Amino acid sequence: MSENVLTPKQKKGLAAMLTQPTLTAAAQAAGTSEKTLYRWLALPAFAAELKARQAGIIDAAAGRLVQGLAQALDTLSELMTTAESESVRRAAASEWLANCLTIRQETELEKRLTELEKAAKL
């Protein structure tokens, strides 16, 4: 759905919901009531626009995380090999191993899901 089908008040409410920590704060920022925000959330166009904007925010955050991966790995690697504190070296190594295992599990899960989707299409 397009943002164009929303009223100016709904657009203000939408923006507030994306920037405020609670629905109460969003209602205050938008100059409306929580009851009104709940009513708008039941509207397909409003809910779809909120979901689309939230997805955009998550995609942007994921992009930032990916951009910092090399630096994060460099930092962990450096800590594993050069930190004076044994507990810091151990924590960095543990973090490195945990991340490796997570990536492996997620890669395997994605592979299995892809295979299931292919089989379901047959």
N, C-alpha and C positions, 0 to 999 in steps of 0.2 A: 504494500500500500504506500501511497505517496503522502508526504508531509503536507501537500497542498490541500488535502481534504480536511485537515485539522483547522480549528478556529484559532485565532491569535491567543486566546486564553489557554487552549489546550497545548499549543506550542510552548507557551511559557511554563505550563505545568510539566510538560515533557522535559524541558531543559532543567527545571528544578529537580525532577526525579533523578536525572542523570548526574547531578552535582551535589545533592544534599545527602547526608548520611541516613536520614530516616524519612518516612512518609510525612510525619508531622512537620519536620523542617522543610520538606519540599512544598507542602501545602502553604506554610507561612511565606516561603520565598516566592511562591507563585501568586500569593494573594487570594487563595481559595481555601476550601475546607478539605480535610482528609476524605470526607464522604464523597465529595465531588471527584477527587482523584481516583477513588475506588470505582466510582461510576464510570469514569473515563477508561479505566483499565478493562472494563467489561466490553468496551467498544472495539470491534475487530481492527479498525484502522489505527486507533490509538495504540493498542497493544502491539500491533505489527510494527509500527514506527518505533516504539520503545525497544522492542526486541532487535530491530535492525540497527538502531543506534548503539545499543549495548554490545552487539556483535562487533561493530566497528571499533568501539573502545577496547574490547578484548583483543581484537586483531592488532591494533596499534601497540598495545602493551606487549603482546607476544613478539612483535617485531623488535621492540626495544630489548626484550630479553635475549632474542637471538643475536642481536648486534653485540651484546656484552658477553657472549659465550666464550670467545677466545680469551678475553681478558680474565674472565672468571677462572678458566682452566689454567691460564698462566699463573694466576695468583695461588691457586691450590697447589700447582706443581712446585712453585717456588717455596711455599710453606712446607710442603712435604720434605723438601731436600735441604732447606737452609734455616728453618726456624730453630732457635736455640732451645725452646721448650719442647720436651718430648711429648707433652700432652697436646700441644698445637700441631706437631707433626702427625701424631696419631689421629687427631680430629680431622685434619686435612685429608689424610689417607682414607679414613673411614668415609668421609664425604665423597671422595673420588670413587671409591668402590660402590657406595650406595647409588650414586648416579649412573655408574656403568651398568649395574644390575637393573635399575629402573629402565634405562634405555633399551636394554636387551629384552626385558619383559614386554615393553610397549611395542617394540619392533616385531616380536613374535606374535603378540596379540593382533597387531595390524595385519600381519601376513595371514593368520588364521581367519580373520574376519574377511579379508579379500577373497580367500579361497571359498569360504562359505557363501559369500555373495555371488561368486561365479557359479557355484554349484546350484544355488537357488534359481538362477536364471535359466538353467538347462531344462 
